[in-house]
Amino acid sequence: MLTKPRAVVLVSGGLDSATTLAIAKDQGYQCFALSFDYGQRHVSELEAAGRVADSMGVVEHKTIHLGLGDIGGSALTEEAIDVPKDGVESNVIPVTYVPARNTVFLSLALGWAEVLGAQDIFIGVNAVDYSGYPDCRPEFIAQFEKLANLATKVGVEGSDWHIHAPLIELSKADIILRGTELGVDYSQTVSCYEADIKGRACGVCDSCRLRAEGFASCNVQDPTIYK
């Protein structure tokens, strides 16, 4: 019997990462879920990540603790910076950008994948509905894949790394439809930048707005619980 290939999947607890995990499983990978407690204000998403990982039957779910909150510089890690409620401005990187977050996340995923003997990493970044984050662009994913193949024992010895971003060119509505096809239970997910301890959403931040618009656009019932 052929052994299924292994993959590390970044799972934040949000809608996009849950869909990405479902896609990786559908493609036949043994999935190892990786989450980060990085000092984010909306810690209820970590509980959501656990629910999502358990419900999808991952091989292992690991949460790594980071000090990105010690660096600050983002509304997601600093109480003194207000989460914006007025929508996304064109050509402006919003204050919800966490400096170098996806670079750090992918680097740690790369290390765990190398230990596991996996050569595939999945991340749920999106460049269509995204809020102007530079580390959600296709160019970033392509360059990180090059780095992975240059900077690791696996890459130097001749094997290829693959960084998968299956949602990167999908609208939020398309993401929800794909996840629904794969049986994702979106009631388990938390997307809000200011979700309370029970995971209830604010309904007005950029992430809530994009999520609500996505469900409305594809005529799928929104299971989000609001404050």
C-alpha positions in Angstrom: 0.0 0.0 0.0 1.3 3.4 -0.9 1.7 5.8 2.0 0.0 9.1 1.7 2.3 12.1 1.5 2.6 14.3 4.6 1.8 18.0 4.6 2.0 20.8 7.2 -1.1 23.0 7.1 -1.3 26.4 8.8 -4.6 26.5 10.8 -5.5 29.8 12.4 -9.1 28.9 13.2 -10.6 31.1 10.6 -12.6 30.4 7.5 -9.8 30.4 5.0 -7.5 28.1 6.9 -10.3 25.6 7.6 -11.0 25.5 3.8 -7.3 25.1 3.1 -7.1 22.1 5.5 -10.1 20.5 3.8 -8.5 21.0 0.4 -5.2 19.4 1.6 -7.1 16.4 2.9 -9.1 16.1 -0.3 -5.9 16.0 -2.2 -4.8 12.9 -0.3 -2.3 14.4 2.2 -1.8 13.2 5.8 -2.3 16.6 7.5 -0.3 18.0 10.4 -2.0 21.2 11.6 0.1 24.1 12.9 -1.3 27.0 14.8 0.4 30.0 16.5 -0.3 31.8 19.8 1.6 34.9 18.7 0.1 37.4 21.1 -3.0 38.1 19.1 -5.9 39.9 20.8 -8.5 37.5 19.4 -7.3 34.3 21.2 -10.6 32.6 20.7 -9.4 31.7 17.2 -7.0 29.3 18.8 -9.9 27.4 20.3 -11.5 27.4 16.9 -8.3 26.0 15.4 -8.4 23.1 17.8 -12.1 22.4 16.9 -11.3 22.5 13.2 -8.3 20.3 13.4 -10.1 17.7 15.6 -13.2 17.7 13.3 -11.1 17.1 10.2 -9.0 14.3 11.8 -5.5 15.6 11.4 -2.6 13.4 12.4 -1.3 15.9 14.9 -2.1 19.5 15.9 0.7 21.6 17.3 0.5 25.2 18.7 3.7 27.2 18.9 4.0 30.2 21.2 5.6 33.3 19.8 6.3 36.8 21.0 5.1 38.9 18.1 3.1 40.9 20.6 6.4 41.9 22.2 7.3 43.5 18.8 3.9 45.2 18.4 3.2 47.4 15.5 -0.2 45.9 14.7 -3.8 46.4 15.8 -4.0 42.6 16.2 -1.3 42.6 18.9 -1.4 46.0 20.5 -4.4 47.1 22.6 -3.3 50.8 22.0 -4.0 50.5 18.3 -7.7 50.4 17.3 -8.9 47.8 14.9 -10.3 49.7 11.9 -14.0 49.6 11.2 -14.3 51.8 8.1 -13.4 49.2 5.4 -10.2 48.7 3.3 -8.4 51.6 1.7 -7.0 51.0 -1.7 -3.2 50.9 -1.9 -2.8 51.2 1.9 -1.5 48.5 4.1 -3.8 48.5 7.1 -2.8 48.6 10.8 -4.1 45.0 11.1 -1.0 43.9 9.2 1.3 42.0 11.7 5.0 42.7 10.7 6.5 39.6 9.0 3.9 37.3 10.4 3.5 34.9 7.4 7.3 34.9 6.9 7.7 33.7 10.5 4.8 31.3 10.3 6.1 29.6 7.1 9.6 29.4 8.4 8.5 27.5 11.5 6.2 25.3 9.3 9.2 24.6 7.1 11.2 23.5 10.1 8.5 21.1 11.3 7.9 19.8 7.8 11.6 19.0 7.5 11.5 17.0 10.8 8.3 15.2 9.7 9.7 14.3 6.3 7.0 16.4 4.6 7.8 18.4 1.5 4.4 20.2 1.2 3.1 23.2 3.2 -0.4 24.7 2.9 -1.3 28.2 3.8 -4.7 29.9 3.3 -3.5 33.3 2.1 -5.7 35.2 -0.4 -4.9 37.9 -2.8 -8.4 38.8 -4.1 -10.3 39.7 -0.9 -7.2 40.4 1.1 -6.8 43.6 3.1 -3.6 44.8 1.4 -1.2 42.5 3.2 2.2 42.2 1.3 2.6 38.6 2.7 -0.6 37.4 1.1 0.6 37.9 -2.5 1.5 35.2 -5.1 4.9 36.8 -5.4 5.6 36.2 -1.7 4.6 32.6 -1.9 6.8 32.0 -5.0 9.8 33.6 -3.4 9.4 31.8 -0.1 9.3 28.5 -2.0 12.6 29.4 -3.6 14.0 30.2 -0.2 12.9 26.9 1.2 14.7 25.0 -1.5 17.9 27.0 -0.9 18.0 27.1 2.9 17.2 23.5 4.0 18.9 20.2 4.1 16.1 18.7 2.1 16.4 21.3 -0.6 20.2 21.1 -0.8 20.0 17.3 -1.1 17.9 17.6 -4.2 14.2 17.3 -3.0 11.7 19.9 -3.9 9.6 21.9 -1.4 6.1 23.0 -2.5 4.3 25.9 -0.8 0.6 25.6 -1.6 -1.8 28.6 -1.5 -4.9 27.1 -3.0 -7.1 30.0 -2.1 -4.9 32.8 -3.4 -6.9 33.7 -6.5 -10.4 32.9 -5.1 -13.0 35.3 -3.9 -14.4 34.8 -0.4 -17.6 33.5 -2.0 -15.6 31.0 -4.0 -13.7 29.9 -0.9 -17.0 29.3 1.0 -18.5 27.3 -1.9 -15.4 25.1 -2.2 -15.4 24.5 1.6 -19.1 23.7 1.6 -18.5 21.2 -1.1 -15.9 19.6 1.1 -18.1 19.5 4.2 -16.4 22.3 6.2 -18.4 23.3 9.2 -17.9 27.1 9.3 -19.8 27.4 12.6 -16.6 26.1 14.2 -14.5 28.9 12.8 -13.7 32.4 14.1 -12.6 35.2 11.7 -13.2 38.4 13.7 -10.3 40.6 14.6 -12.0 41.4 17.9 -13.9 38.2 18.7 -14.7 37.9 22.4 -13.7 35.0 24.6 -16.7 33.0 23.4 -15.7 33.6 19.8 -18.6 36.0 19.1 -17.8 38.4 16.2 -18.0 42.2 16.2 -19.6 42.3 12.8 -17.9 45.5 11.7 -14.1 44.9 11.3 -12.6 44.2 7.9 -12.5 40.4 8.4 -16.2 40.3 9.6 -17.2 42.4 6.6 -15.4 40.2 4.1 -16.8 37.1 5.7 -20.4 38.3 5.7 -20.2 39.5 2.1 -18.8 36.2 1.1 -21.7 34.2 2.6 -24.2 36.6 1.1 -22.7 36.5 -2.3 -22.8 32.7 -2.6 -26.2 32.4 -0.9 -24.9 30.1 1.8 -26.3 30.6 5.3 -23.8 32.5 7.5 -23.4 30.5 10.8 -21.4 33.4 12.5 -22.4 34.3 16.0 -22.3 38.0 16.7 -21.9 39.9 19.9 
